[in-house]
Every structure is written in C-alpha cells, then in structure tokens.
Amino acid sequence: MRIFRFVVRRLLQLIPVLLGVVVLTFLLVRVLPGDPIRSILGQNATEADAAAARARFGLDQPLWRQFLDYLGGLVTGDFGTSIQSGASVGGEMALRIGPTLELVVIAVSIALVVATVLGVWSARRANRLGDHGIRLFALVGNSIPEFWLGLMLVLLGYSVLGWFPAPSGRVDPDANLTPITGADLVDAVLTANGPAISSAAAHLVLPVLTLVVGVVAPLLRSVRASALEVLNSEAYAAAAAHGLPPRTLLHGYLMRSTLVRLPALAALVFGTAIGSTVLVEYVYSWQGFGQWALRGLLYRDYPVVQASVLVIALCYVLVFLIADVVHAILDPRVRI
Amino acid sequence: MADLRAAGATGATARVTRSRDDRFARLLIITGAAILAVVAMAALAAPLLSSWGATEIDPAATLAAPGGAHPLGTDTNGMDVWSRVLYAARLDLGIAVAAVALAVLVGTLLGLVAGYLGGWLDDVLMRVVDIFQAFPTFILALAVAALLGNGTVNLIITIAAVNAPAYARLVRAEVRTQRELPFVDAAVTSGASTVGVLWRHLLPNSLTPVRVIAPLNCGWAMLTLAGLSFLGLGVSIPEAEWGAMISLGAADVVGGRWWTSVPPGLALFVSVLGFSLLGEGLQERANAKRR
C-alpha cells in the first residue's frame, strides 16, 4: 500500500517535468533555424506552394494555437502527422520501437548478469591479477567509441571471417517473417518460424555485442565498488568471524547487499544504452527508433521530433521510477 | 564492533595498503597524462610528422592501400590518412577541452549562486536541471546539435550545454553542505561580503569533486563529438576530425578496406583512454584521502 502511494506521488511529480519537456521541445524546434516545409517541397516550389503546405500542417496558425492543438492531440494519444511521410506519427513510432527495445533489452540484460558475476568475482580478489584484468577491461569499455567498435566487429565478423550477416537489415527477407511486435526474434519465436529464428539471432549478435561492451563497463565498476564496500564492512567481518560457511557468506551477505544498488544502476545504464543505440543502429542499418528520430531531427519534422523526445524522456523517468520501487522491495531499510 | 576491524587489519598493514593504493593512483595519473601529452604533441607537430596537408588531395591515389607515399593509405577523396589522423587531434582535443571548460565555468557559477542564495532562484534552476536530466546525455547532445547546426563554436556550446547541469547540481550540493559550516558564519560575522564569501571561501572548497570529474568528462566529450560527427551532425568532411573520418571509412569496411576507419578510431580510443586513466587516478587518490 505504501509503495502504491509512493508510485502515485512520483507519477504526479513527473507531470511538471514532462510538461516542461513538451513546452521546451515545442518551442525550441520552432525557434531554431531550419524549415520542415522546404525539405518536402522540391527546388522549384513557389512561395504559394510553401504557404499551402504550411497551412496543410497547421503551421500558419499562431504559436499558441498550434501548441493547444498539439496538447489536445497528446491528451487523446494523437501525436500528429509526420511532415515528411504524411503518415500518423503514432503508427510510425509503434513500428520502430520493437526493434530498438529488442536490442536494448537483450544487451542490458546480458550486461547486468556479466557485470554482477565479474564485479563480485573481481572484488573478492581485490588487487590481484584477475582484479586488475577486470578493471582494465572496464577502463577500455568506458573509453572505446561504440560506433567504431561496431565497425570493427563488422570488419572482423563479416568482412574477414564471414561468420555473421552483412550489417544491413534485421532478418533475412527470404525467411518470410510475419511481423507482430516488430522485435524480429520475438516474432520469429511467436510464429514458430525456424529459419527466421536463426536469421534474426545471427543479425542480433554483433549489434548486441557492441552495446554490451559499452554498457557493461560502468556497471562493472559500480558493482565491484559496492561489493568491496560490503566486504570491508563490519557486518560482513562479523559474519565471517562467526565462521559462517563460504556459501552462506556469498549468497546471504555479499550478493544481497551488493545487488541492492543494482536497480538504480540499471536504470542509469538503460539511459546510456538508449543513447548508444542511435549510433549502433546507424552502424548496422537497424531500422529502429533511433534512426527514425534522427531522420526526424535532420529534416525538422516537428511532430516526429516532439513525439520521439517525449517518448525518450517518458521511458527514462519511468525506468528510474521502476528502479526506485525495486530498490525499496529489495532493501527493507528504504522508507518510501 | 570497531575492534573486529582493527583485529583484521593492524595499523602496519593498513599503512602498506594505503601506500600501495597511492602508488597505483600515481601510476594511473602518470600514464594518462603521458598519453595525453603524446596526443597533444602530435596535434601541434602534425606538419612536421607528415608530408601531406590535412585536406590535401593526391589525385593519383584514391583509396590506396598503405605503403609508399602514404604510410596509412588514402581515403575515398584521395586524402592521406596518416596526416589527417594527426591534424584531427587539434579539433578533437580542442573542442572537447573547450566544451568541458565552458561547462565547468557555467555550471559552477549557477551551482554556487543557487546553493548559496536558495529561494525561488534555486527552485527554478533545479527544475530546469531536472528537465535536462530527464534525457540520456548523448540524446540531448544529438538534439541540441541537430537544432543548433554544426560549426566549431556550436559544437562547443552543444557539448557544454549538455554537461553544465551536472556541474551545477554537484556544486550546489557541495555549497549547501559547506554553507552550514561554522567557518562561513565566521566569515560573514567578520564582515565579508556575499561575493567575498562565495569567491574566497565556498568556491575553492566546492571545486574538489569538479576537479576529479572534469578529466573523465573530457573523454566523454571527445566520444560525443566523434559520435555526432559520425552521424553527420558534428564536424564534416573534408575537415580532419576522427569521428567524421570513421564515418567516411565506414563504407569501406564491408569491402575489407580497414585503413580508412581503423587508424582514426584507434587514435580516438587511445586519447579517451588517456583521459579515463587520468580521471581514474584522481578518483582513486580522492578516495584514499577520504579514508
């Protein structure tokens, strides 16, 4: 019950932040240079053509009027019409979110497991060879440009070894996959399409690996640091001094107190992963949300920019909210 | 309970670990600084170390493999890769450092004022920071860069704008704890002005965490700049910049032509690693001091 109240309160607190995001994006995208109409009309378009197009998208209205229309649409779940494609922004977005979530969720899940196992292992061997190796790996992962790592993996995995498919597309078109969610691996499993499963999985390996390296590094450092803190704590020393068996020490004392911090970290890392996905999608021509939002930005497609910015902000703050709730469940000391 | 720990680690071993930690921190700092010094030297001495200009075209060689007149080959435009990798250090290092300096300056000022004065100014400022922090930083940089347009000054502003809120929050928190300490009251009662207290007492004391974070931030700024250029939103070809070079070379990778994208990526990676090592060392030292 207390958790429920906490969630409601936090959701209410989100409203001003999201409203700020909506207003700021709406104004910025219009105030700063760039014209969405010019990019859809050809070079030979006259002023009259431009004015007609502007009227078609309601851009001839005064700003306050445009804003109220936009806000009214948002309340009913209508994100408007894309200026570039003329299609509904909500519909376009629904197609793009699946492929991106597929990448991010798989990568973050793998990274969480790897970081926990390696981080705790490393902390228990603090300042020995294995620990130094892990720390070096974390430093490298933090410093390597992800898009370049992606290219290097393509160079090695496709051009040199030929083990993985070319970096274009998400599934072999010959596999005849019926789209349901947009996440190809999930769709292939749902439709029990064998060739599509293996093709989608093969296409996923390199982009997921690229994301994992970037995501695992900051996680690994934090898990190691918090495990070290637990190992050096008086409570752990007392438990060890009582002669508890190593297994109990590891699972009951070390793991649990280390993992308490993981949800907040995972939320943060989820955010960085969303950022990196834009680059990774670009490298692998992955037709996801990032590519779509990027194109919207480049062509000043106002409704697309507004919708994608709002959805990213919403995702990000919701993930943090979920992390806080999970934290409260894991850690009985947290009062919410 | 305190005895338990003392029993485990006697004074002597504690001292040994501390000095070992310290030596490790120093090693990290020296390695990082050495890497950065080499990169900076390469940037300055680029004309001496290469025989081609940054944007000079060799019409006889497009996409030539390494060897002969071009030690690292040429790109699709017939420009020498080795020369460009060297010259690019100027833009990459320059923009990243300038952007972080600007972010520290603006963020620190805002954090100082908000933290010391409090009130509605503090409220407004922190709500704005909240809005900024409702986005992953790279996404924010992407949006700002796309909207501002490219150009060196705009890129510096973009990267600074994305980072400044974090510094504002950091310094504000630090100032708020410092403000309650007796030495501030002492300064005020002995007649120091608000500006005097801020400048002479609170600023130096609040900068400690900033000093540790700024080098790490420089590495991140380089990655952001290169990432933006890679997507076509930062520095654009023919100017020499590592991210833009990698972007141009990306098309050759599928055909197995590695020399247009591997060298600039390596240069970028090593430079960022330099900042990371430096930052890690400073962090380690700060942690050791706190203990």
Interface residues (C-beta under 8 A of the other chain):
Chain A: P16 V17 L18 G20 V21 L24 L28 V29 L32 P33 G34 N127 L139 V140 N142 S143 I144 P145 E146 F147 W148 L151 M152 V154 L155 Y158 S159 V160 A166 P167 E234 A237 A238 A241 G271 T272 I274 G275 S276 V278 L279 Y282 V283 L294 L297 L298 V305 V309 I312 A313 Y316 V317
Chain B: M1 A2 L4 R5 G8 R20 R127 V128 D130 I131 A134 F135 P136 T137 F138 I139 L142 A143 A146 L147 L148 G149 G219 L223 A226 G227 F230 L231 G232 L233 G243 I246 G249 A250 V253 V254 G255 G256 W258 S261 V262 G265 L268 F269 V272 L273 F275 S276 L277 E280
